[in-house]
Amino acid sequence: MFRNCLAAALRHLARNKLYTAISVLGLSLGLCTALLAALVIHNELSHDHFIPGYDRIYMAITAITPPEGATIYKDSTNGFVGKQLALRFSEIQAMTRLFAGTAILSHTNVEAHEHVYWADPNAFQVLPLPVVAGNLKSALSRPGNIVISRSIARKYFGRDAPLGETLVEKFDGHPETAVLTVAAVIEDLPPNGTHLTAGIFLPSLAPWTPLYQLDHLPDNDRSDVIGTYTYLKLAPNASAEQVLQTLPAMAQTFWAGVPKDWALALKLVRMDRIDANKWFNPGFSNRLAMIIIVGFGILLIAGVNFVNLLTARSALRAKEVSVRKLAGAQRRVLVLQFLAESSAYVIAATVVGVALAELLLPYVNAFLITGATFKYWQDPMPIAAIALAALLLGMLAGAYPAFVLSAFRPLRVLTGDTRTSRSTGLLRQILVTAQFSILIGLVIAAAVVYQQRRFATQDALRVDTDQMLLIRSPCNAGFTSELRRLPGVRGVSCSSGNLVDHGGINVWLLN
């Protein structure tokens, strides 16, 4: 029976090629949009999940409330805070620190400014990044070592695993140079998929490194900059709530010398929730909600359109249904046939939608600044989820047309009365109205978002940015003079990053 129903469904699809193409294309666009939205949301909610044990790794952050001002949240803290927390809480299994900066690296004819992290020797025991070559556990145990990513290795050495090769390093603002030996190579960090921004790690054992200098300040001079990234790895069964309850009182002892009109507090944020935290990304939840609404809305429009197309041809299928009923076909057999037809439509639309999603994903990532991936050949779960969703969608979208088409009475049809019931017509009107209402709402929302984006990028700046190029580099006389000599350059000016970037705050504390 199932074979006959499937054969009848396929014959109907092949016989109505234009109708089939319209139905499949419309539904595939809705499925493509929903799949892209799901991939983007999954990426945004899975930052740093490639690091084993991410759910037990927390980051200490600092909340600064100036006099008569709003609270400022920094995703860093003082260099001494991590060691103090590790000493006072048994729930903390390990602690490590990173300090971000820039350095000049060179090898043969390649020289460039790079973003780097100075790290404690145990950094990769707390943050076990995927390794390409070398031993990460001991890679930062010597001051002359360096850990680089695969892309950095290819940039300077032209291959993936240049273990034992050397790089000449110079720290910005310091005359000293150092020869560093590549001790390990890690995989490239996923773009827009982690809070880490650099794939180069240097040990903090040399006297000129920032963490070394912070650790060797005189006892009577606890001056310290809030700029150290502190990671705490909790024991397997430890609760972060117990640590959080004690932090407020402990913070008062850390910063006893702070003026009373300033308020500083310590907080913990799980590592994979840093980029999604409301303190650092206030509009995160609203953006996710917008993506969900757009994806679900377009899929709903496509589904309603698909149902309307199926039911719109009910009069053309009436004689077919009547003849099959007079030949002895039961209603459940007809329902099964129409469900098979709708499932065939959905399967074809799913294949087209998945192909479109894979093709459009790079453009969506560039537009939304995300790092969503669709590596279905590595993980079968996405394909299994898509197949299950397609099956459910085929059943749901085809259920109503199947019961409508299978309910025709042969006597009325053969006497020329093919009118549908009043409830069927009313439901179709409701579906069409809902379809166009959602579509009009999405168009209005898109126009508003476009206007807001245009205002934020052009009008709100109060600066004419047309024909203006921003270059992040040291501002020296030789560089600026060469820029002025370039044809078409009308002027060159230098400024700190605060002129065109978001402001920052550095707090020096004296205890």
C-alpha positions, -999 to +999 in steps of 0.1 A: +000+000+000+028+024+009+045+017-024+014+025-044+008+057-024+044+068-030+043+060-067+010+080-070+026+109-052+057+110-074+036+108-106+016+138-094+048+158-088+062+149-122+030+157-140+028+193-125+064+206-130+057+243-127+035+239-096+061+216-081+089+241-088+070+270-072+061+249-041+096+235-036+114+269-042+091+288-018+095+262+009+133+259+004+138+296+009+119+294+042+139+264+053+172+280+042+164+311+063+155+291+093+186+269+090+209+300+087+192+315+118+197+283+137+234+281+128+240+317+138+222+312+172+241+280+178+274+298+171+265+327+194+256+303+223+286+280+219+315+303+221+346+286+236+329+252+236+359+238+217+379+241+249+376+209+271+361+217+305+347+251+295+318+246+318+341+247+348+363+276+338+353+311+351+367+345+344+371+371+372+359+405+362+358+439+379+329+462+384+339+498+388+314+524+400+329+559+399+314+588+419+280+597+405+285+575+375+272+542+360+290+510+367+317+500+343+324+463+338+359+452+328+366+416+317+399+418+336+412+425+371+444+432+390+473+408+386+473+398+423+436+389+425+439+354+409+465+342+434+446+355+463+414+338+452+432+305+446+447+306+481+413+313+498+389+290+480+393+253+480+367+251+452+393+265+428+413+237+413+437+258+392+442+295+383+460+311+354+464+346+339+468+362+305+479+397+297+471+411+262+494+433+243+512+438+210+547+428+199+568+429+167+577+394+154+601+388+126+617+359+108+638+363+077+619+387+054+586+386+073+580+412+101+547+423+115+529+437+145+510+409+163+485+407+191+499+384+218+492+371+252+517+368+280+507+338+300+515+320+332+533+287+327+502+267+335+479+285+311+473+255+288+465+233+318+435+256+325+428+264+289+437+232+270+435+245+234+436+221+205+472+213+196+488+207+162+524+199+173+544+201+205+537+197+242+514+224+255+519+214+291+556+224+291+555+249+262+555+280+285+579+267+311+609+284+296+612+322+290+626+317+255+596+297+242+566+308+221+533+291+212+518+301+179+487+292+159+487+272+126+481+304+105+509+323+123+532+293+116+523+294+079+528+331+078+563+331+091+576+297+083+554+284+054+545+252+072+523+239+100+547+226+126+580+246+127+590+233+161+625+244+171+624+274+147+631+309+161+613+342+160+628+375+169+605+394+192+604+431+203+579+444+227+563+477+217+579+506+237+609+486+249+643+484+232+650+448+242+647+421+217+644+383+224+649+352+203+620+329+209+618+292+200+586+277+188+577+251+214+541+242+202+516+250+175+479+252+183+449+251+159+436+285+147+411+300+171+376+299+156+367+333+141+339+350+162+337+318+182+358+326+212+366+355+235+403+350+228+416+374+202+452+363+197+468+330+187+503+338+201+512+330+237+545+341+254+556+329+288+556+356+316+589+345+330+612+371+314+618+402+336+605+426+310+571+409+306+540+426+321+529+398+344+565+394+357+567+431+365+533+430+382+543+400+403+576+416+414+564+450+426+577+461+460+556+451+489+550+487+498+539+495+463+508+475+452+502+497+422+484+476+396+465+481+364+432+464+359+441+446+327+449+410+337+427+383+324+422+358+353+408+323+347+397+301+375+391+264+370+367+249+396+368+214+409+345+189+392+318+191+419+324+226+431+297+253+431+305+288+417+277+302+439+297+295+471+326+315+457+303+343+445+287+347+480+321+355+496+335+377+468+319+410+479+335+410+514+368+398+500+369+425+474+369+451+502+401+436+516+417+436+481+410+473+475+411+487+510+429+518+498+404+529+472+387+562+479+353+557+495+335+575+467+346+547+444+331+512+445+350+482+431+336+447+432+346+412+419+324+390+399+327+356+381+314+348+346+316+314+330+341+315+301+316+305+274+292+332+285+316+362+284+306+374+249+269+368+257+270+385+291+247+415+295+275+436+311+297+434+281+271+429+253+239+446+264+220+440+232+229+403+228+195+389+239+177+413+217+198+404+186+192+367+192+154+374+196+154+393+163+172+365+145+147+340+159+117+361+149+130+366+114+139+330+109+107+316+123+086+343+106+100+335+071+096+298+077+060+304+088+053+324+057+068+296+035+048+270+053+015+289+050+022+295+013+029+258+009-004+248+025-023+273+005-009+260-027-018+225-018-054+234-009-058+257-039-057+228-063-084+209-044-109+213-072-085+198-097-079+168-074-116+162-067-123+139-096-091+119-088-102+114-052-138+105-063-126+079-087-102+063-062-130+062-036-154+046-060-127+020-069-126+011-032-099+032-017-104+040+019-100+075+033-069+066+053-052+054+021-059+088+005-046+106+036-015+086+034-010+094-003-014+131+003+009+130+033+035+112+010+031+140-016+037+167+010+066+149+024+081+145-010+077+183-015+094+190+019+123+166+012+130+182-021+128+216-005+150+206+023+178+194-001+176+227-019+174+247+013+205+230+028+224+237-004+214+274-004+223+277+033+258+263+027+262+287-002+250+318+017+265+311+051+298+330+044+279+361+034+256+358+064+287+355+087+302+386+071+270+406+074+263+396+110+299+393+121+296+358+133+315+326+129+288+301+123+298+268+106+279+240+089+303+210+090+278+183+086+304+159+073+322+160+107+291+158+130+261+138+118+238+154+144+229+185+123+219+163+094+199+140+117+182+171+132+174+185+097+160+151+086+138+149+116+126+185+112+118+179+075+098+148+084+078+167+111+073+196+088+060+173+060+035+158+084+023+191+098+022+210+066+005+181+047-020+171+075-046+198+067-045+195+029-046+157+032-077+157+053-094+183+031-086+165-001-095+131+012-129+143+024-145+149-010-177+130-016-178+112-050-215+119-056-212+157-052-181+158-073-195+137-102-226+159-103-204+190-107-206+203-071-170+209-061-176+237-037-155+235-005-170+240+029-173+274+045-148+264+073-122+255+047-126+288+029-124+307+061-093+289+072-076+297+039-085+334+043-070+334+078-038+317+065-034+342+036-041+372+060-015+359+085+010+353+057+008+388+044+007+404+079+039+387+088+055+397+055+045+433+059+058+433+095+092+419+084+094+446+056+087+474+081+112+460+106+139+457+079+133+493+069+136+505+105+168+485+111+183+499+079+175+535+089+190+529+124+221+513+109+225+542+085+221+567+113+246+549+135+272+546+108+269+580+092+247+607+108+254+599+144+292+603+140+288+640+130+320+633+110+323+630+072+338+595+069+336+594+031+370+587+015+385+582+050+408+552+057+417+541+092+451+524+096+461+509+130+499+512+132+526+531+151+525+568+142+561+578+133+574+605+111+587+582+083+554+563+080+532+595+079+555+612+054+553+583+030+515+582+033+514+619+024+533+612-008+508+587-020+487+600-049+452+609-039+460+614-002+448+648+009+459+646+045+472+623+073+465+626+110+472+605+140+452+599+172+447+575+200+422+547+195+397+566+217+389+591+190+372+565+168+369+535+191+350+529+223+364+545+254+383+526+280+393+531+316+425+523+334+425+523+372+457+524+393+452+512+428+475+519+457+473+497+488 
